[in-house]
Amino acid sequence: MRIMVTGGCGFIGSHLTDKLIEMGHNVCVVDNLSTGNIKNLNPEAHLYQMDIRDEKIKDVFEKEQPESVFHLAAQINVRRSEEDPFFDIDVNIKGSVNVIKAFLNVKDRKKFIFASTGGVMYGDTDIFPTPESVEPFPLCPYGISKLTVEKYLTYFSAFYNLQFVSLRYGNVYGPRQNAYAEAGVIAIFSTNILEGKKLTVFGDGEQTRDFVYIDDVIRANLIMLENPTTGIFNVGTGKETSVNQIFEYIKSASGKKIKKIHTDPKKGEIKRSCLCPDKIVQMAGWKAEIDIKDGIKRTFNWFKENFSGS
């Protein structure tokens, strides 16, 4: 199959590109390399170094004629979305609609698979694990932009017969995550340990998240490529893990005596997040398989092997 991956040089996108090529698909990547790393690019993928907001992206679609699109390119920093919501709107909403509209002109189009968010989608709900039936109430511009794109996908589905899947990810972690460009506590802690720094925990550290390992996330994407089902799905473990627990797991994986310091909690940060995966389990047969301790061990070992010391 001819497939396009936007953000294919990023953390999740590069893993996905590798797997698609391994499966024999013809993959092109669109990435402006603002946070993606060219070193992550699979040599068999054709790169278009381009911003998803660029009007010329329609020419790429016309040339490549991708049958399916995995749309992962985005402004992914929650803090930046709060500091500059207009930039977030420009990239995540306008950029996404630009990609969707270009895909609508592809003759043999099959499926559009969108990387959404589950971590901030439901806001301060009191229903845990949280199913898709809970009304979204994101409390940050990043979450609002992802929800807006889902609404656009629903519109294009109704009026243009666009077959789409929106995957609401939990807190994805694993090898290649950028500790400096993304809010991934496991990547940040791992890097800080290797740099000999103390680990900073915001607030009391009892805030929880649904941490899902990269390999499980990639499997969810690949299943949705083949599965005829469409719609919106949580991609999570259904289990809560606190930041304090993450600290202990990474400490164990590193084998080092490390200390943490607590600082003021982040303004507006939700206390708990945990996604109910029942819908994707029942409709697509996917469930998370990698235990958090095992995933953290794999992740830390990767950072250790690839640590440059700079």
C-alpha positions as CSV (number, residue, x, y, z in Angstrom):
1,M,0.0,0.0,0.0
2,R,1.1,3.6,-0.6
3,I,1.2,5.3,2.8
4,M,2.0,8.8,4.0
5,V,3.2,9.5,7.5
6,T,3.2,13.1,8.6
7,G,5.7,13.6,11.4
8,G,7.6,10.5,10.3
9,C,10.9,11.7,11.8
10,G,9.4,12.1,15.2
11,F,9.2,9.7,18.1
12,I,6.0,7.8,17.3
13,G,6.1,8.6,13.5
14,S,9.5,7.1,13.0
15,H,8.7,3.9,14.8
16,L,5.5,3.6,12.7
17,T,7.4,4.3,9.5
18,D,9.9,1.6,10.3
19,K,7.2,-1.0,10.9
20,L,5.2,-0.1,7.8
21,I,8.3,-0.5,5.6
22,E,9.2,-3.7,7.3
23,M,5.7,-4.9,6.3
24,G,6.4,-4.0,2.7
25,H,4.4,-0.8,2.3
26,N,5.6,2.1,0.2
27,V,6.0,5.0,2.6
28,C,6.6,8.7,2.2
29,V,7.2,11.1,5.1
30,V,6.2,14.7,5.5
31,D,8.2,16.4,8.3
32,N,9.5,19.9,8.8
33,L,12.1,18.6,11.3
34,S,11.2,21.3,13.9
35,T,11.2,18.6,16.6
36,G,11.7,15.4,14.5
37,N,15.2,14.1,14.0
38,I,16.5,13.2,10.5
39,K,18.5,10.4,12.2
40,N,15.2,8.7,12.9
41,L,14.2,8.6,9.2
42,N,14.1,5.1,7.7
43,P,16.4,5.1,4.6
44,E,13.7,3.4,2.5
45,A,11.2,6.2,3.2
46,H,11.0,9.2,0.9
47,L,11.2,12.5,2.9
48,Y,9.4,15.7,1.9
49,Q,10.8,18.3,4.3
50,M,7.7,20.4,4.5
51,D,5.4,22.0,6.9
52,I,1.9,20.6,7.0
53,R,0.6,24.2,6.7
54,D,2.3,24.6,3.3
55,E,-0.3,24.8,0.5
56,K,2.1,22.9,-1.8
57,I,1.4,19.8,0.2
58,K,-1.4,19.1,-2.2
59,D,1.2,18.6,-4.9
60,V,2.9,15.9,-2.7
61,F,-0.5,14.1,-2.4
62,E,-1.1,14.4,-6.2
63,K,2.4,12.9,-6.9
64,E,2.4,10.2,-4.2
65,Q,-1.3,9.3,-4.2
66,P,-1.2,7.8,-0.7
67,E,-4.0,5.3,-0.1
68,S,-3.8,5.9,3.6
69,V,-2.4,8.6,5.8
70,F,-1.2,8.5,9.4
71,H,-1.3,12.1,10.6
72,L,1.1,12.6,13.5
73,A,2.7,15.9,12.7
74,A,1.7,18.5,15.3
75,Q,2.6,21.1,17.9
76,I,2.7,18.7,20.8
77,N,3.9,20.9,23.7
78,V,1.1,21.7,26.1
79,R,3.0,24.6,27.7
80,R,3.6,26.2,24.4
81,S,0.0,25.9,23.4
82,E,-0.8,27.9,26.6
83,E,1.8,30.5,25.9
84,D,1.0,30.9,22.2
85,P,-2.5,29.5,21.4
86,F,-2.4,31.1,17.9
87,F,0.6,29.0,16.9
88,D,-1.1,25.9,18.2
89,I,-4.2,26.8,16.2
90,D,-2.1,27.4,13.1
91,V,-0.2,24.1,13.2
92,N,-2.7,21.7,14.8
93,I,-6.0,22.9,13.3
94,K,-5.1,24.7,10.1
95,G,-2.2,22.3,9.3
96,S,-4.4,19.3,9.9
97,V,-7.3,20.6,7.8
98,N,-4.7,21.3,5.0
99,V,-3.6,17.7,5.1
100,I,-7.1,16.3,5.2
101,K,-8.3,18.4,2.3
102,A,-5.3,17.3,0.2
103,F,-6.1,13.6,1.0
104,L,-9.7,14.1,-0.2
105,N,-8.4,14.5,-3.8
106,V,-6.6,11.1,-3.8
107,K,-8.3,8.7,-6.1
108,D,-8.0,5.4,-4.3
109,R,-8.1,6.8,-0.7
110,K,-8.8,4.3,2.0
111,K,-8.2,5.6,5.5
112,F,-7.0,8.6,7.5
113,I,-5.6,7.8,10.9
114,F,-5.2,10.7,13.3
115,A,-3.0,10.9,16.3
116,S,-5.2,12.6,18.9
117,T,-4.8,12.9,22.7
118,G,-6.4,11.0,25.5
119,G,-4.2,12.4,28.2
120,V,-5.8,15.9,28.2
121,M,-9.0,15.2,26.2
122,Y,-11.3,14.6,29.2
123,G,-10.1,17.3,31.6
124,D,-10.9,16.9,35.2
125,T,-13.3,14.1,35.0
126,D,-14.2,11.9,37.9
127,I,-14.8,8.7,35.8
128,F,-11.8,6.4,35.8
129,P,-10.7,4.7,33.6
130,T,-12.4,7.2,31.3
131,P,-14.3,5.8,28.3
132,E,-14.9,7.7,25.0
133,S,-18.5,8.2,26.0
134,V,-17.4,10.8,28.5
135,E,-17.8,14.3,27.0
136,P,-14.4,15.8,26.1
137,F,-13.5,18.8,28.2
138,P,-9.9,19.7,27.5
139,L,-8.5,22.4,29.7
140,C,-5.6,23.5,27.5
141,P,-5.3,24.8,23.9
142,Y,-3.4,21.7,22.8
143,G,-6.3,19.4,23.8
144,I,-8.9,21.9,22.3
145,S,-7.0,21.8,19.0
146,K,-7.0,18.0,18.9
147,L,-10.7,17.9,19.7
148,T,-11.4,20.4,16.9
149,V,-9.6,18.3,14.4
150,E,-11.7,15.3,15.5
151,K,-14.8,17.5,14.8
152,Y,-13.5,18.3,11.3
153,L,-12.9,14.6,10.6
154,T,-16.5,13.9,11.6
155,Y,-17.6,16.6,9.2
156,F,-15.5,15.4,6.3
157,S,-16.7,11.8,7.0
158,A,-20.3,12.9,6.8
159,F,-20.0,15.1,3.7
160,Y,-17.1,13.6,1.8
161,N,-17.2,9.9,2.8
162,L,-13.8,10.2,4.5
163,Q,-13.0,7.0,6.4
164,F,-11.1,8.0,9.5
165,V,-9.9,6.7,12.9
166,S,-8.8,9.0,15.7
167,L,-6.6,7.4,18.3
168,R,-6.6,9.2,21.6
169,Y,-3.2,8.2,23.0
170,G,-2.4,8.0,26.7
171,N,1.1,9.1,27.8
172,V,3.3,7.4,25.2
173,Y,6.9,6.6,26.1
174,G,9.8,4.6,24.8
175,P,13.0,4.7,22.8
176,R,13.6,7.9,20.7
177,Q,11.4,10.1,22.7
178,N,12.8,13.6,22.7
179,A,13.2,14.7,26.4
180,Y,13.7,18.3,25.3
181,A,10.8,18.8,22.8
182,E,8.1,16.7,24.5
183,A,6.6,16.5,27.9
184,G,7.6,12.9,28.5
185,V,8.5,12.4,32.1
186,I,10.1,9.0,31.5
187,A,12.4,10.4,28.8
188,I,13.2,13.5,30.9
189,F,14.0,11.4,34.0
190,S,16.1,9.0,32.0
191,T,18.1,11.8,30.4
192,N,18.6,13.7,33.7
193,I,19.9,10.5,35.4
194,L,22.5,10.0,32.7
195,E,23.5,13.7,32.9
196,G,23.9,13.3,36.7
197,K,21.1,15.7,37.6
198,K,18.6,15.5,40.3
199,L,15.1,14.6,39.2
200,T,12.5,17.3,39.6
201,V,8.9,16.3,40.5
202,F,6.2,18.9,40.2
203,G,3.8,19.0,43.2
204,D,3.6,16.0,45.5
205,G,4.2,13.5,42.6
206,E,0.9,11.7,43.3
207,Q,-0.6,12.9,40.0
208,T,-1.3,9.9,37.7
209,R,-1.2,9.2,34.0
210,D,-1.9,6.2,31.8
211,F,1.6,5.3,30.4
212,V,1.5,3.3,27.2
213,Y,4.6,1.8,25.6
214,I,5.5,2.8,22.0
215,D,5.3,-0.8,20.6
216,D,1.7,-1.1,21.8
217,V,0.8,2.3,20.2
218,I,2.4,1.2,16.9
219,R,0.3,-2.0,17.0
220,A,-2.8,0.0,17.5
221,N,-2.1,2.1,14.4
222,L,-1.3,-1.0,12.3
223,I,-4.4,-2.8,13.4
224,M,-6.5,0.2,12.4
225,L,-4.9,0.3,9.0
226,E,-6.2,-3.2,8.3
227,N,-9.4,-3.2,10.4
228,P,-12.5,-1.8,8.6
229,T,-13.8,-0.1,11.8
230,T,-13.8,3.7,12.0
231,G,-14.3,6.3,14.7
232,I,-12.7,7.5,17.9
233,F,-10.7,5.2,20.2
234,N,-8.7,5.5,23.4
235,V,-5.3,3.9,23.3
236,G,-4.3,3.2,26.8
237,T,-3.7,0.6,29.5
238,G,-6.6,1.4,31.8
239,K,-4.1,1.6,34.6
240,E,-2.9,4.7,36.6
241,T,0.7,5.2,37.5
242,S,1.9,8.1,39.6
243,V,5.0,10.2,38.9
244,N,6.4,9.0,42.2
245,Q,6.0,5.4,41.0
246,I,7.7,6.3,37.8
247,F,10.6,7.7,39.8
248,E,11.0,4.4,41.7
249,Y,10.8,2.3,38.5
250,I,13.4,4.4,36.7
251,K,15.6,4.4,39.8
252,S,15.5,0.6,39.9
253,A,16.2,0.4,36.1
254,S,19.2,2.6,36.4
255,G,20.7,0.8,39.4
256,K,21.8,4.2,40.8
257,K,21.2,6.1,44.0
258,I,19.3,9.1,42.7
259,K,17.4,11.8,44.5
260,K,14.3,13.8,43.6
261,I,13.3,17.3,44.5
262,H,9.7,18.5,44.7
263,T,8.8,21.9,43.3
264,D,5.6,23.8,42.8
265,P,2.9,22.0,40.9
266,K,2.3,23.0,37.3
267,K,-0.5,25.5,36.9
268,G,-3.6,23.9,35.5
269,E,-2.2,20.4,35.5
270,I,-4.9,17.7,35.9
271,K,-4.5,15.4,38.9
272,R,-5.5,12.1,37.3
273,S,-5.7,10.6,33.8
274,C,-6.5,7.0,32.9
275,L,-8.1,5.8,29.7
276,C,-10.6,3.0,29.3
277,P,-9.5,0.8,26.4
278,D,-12.6,-1.4,26.2
279,K,-13.8,0.0,22.9
280,I,-10.7,-0.7,20.9
281,V,-10.3,-4.1,22.6
282,Q,-13.8,-5.1,21.6
283,M,-13.9,-3.6,18.1
284,A,-10.4,-4.1,17.0
285,G,-8.8,-6.7,19.3
286,W,-6.1,-4.4,20.5
287,K,-4.9,-4.3,24.1
288,A,-1.7,-3.0,25.7
289,E,0.8,-5.8,26.3
290,I,4.0,-4.1,27.7
291,D,4.1,-3.8,31.5
292,I,5.2,-0.4,32.8
293,K,8.2,-1.8,34.7
294,D,9.4,-3.7,31.6
295,G,8.7,-0.7,29.3
296,I,10.7,1.7,31.5
297,K,13.6,-0.8,31.7
298,R,13.7,-1.0,27.9
299,T,13.4,2.8,27.6
300,F,16.1,3.6,30.1
301,N,18.5,1.0,28.5
302,W,17.9,2.7,25.1
303,F,18.7,6.1,26.5
304,K,21.8,4.7,28.2
305,E,23.0,3.1,25.0
306,N,22.4,6.3,23.0
307,F,23.5,8.8,25.5
308,S,26.1,11.2,24.0
309,G,26.8,13.2,27.1
310,S,26.1,16.5,25.4
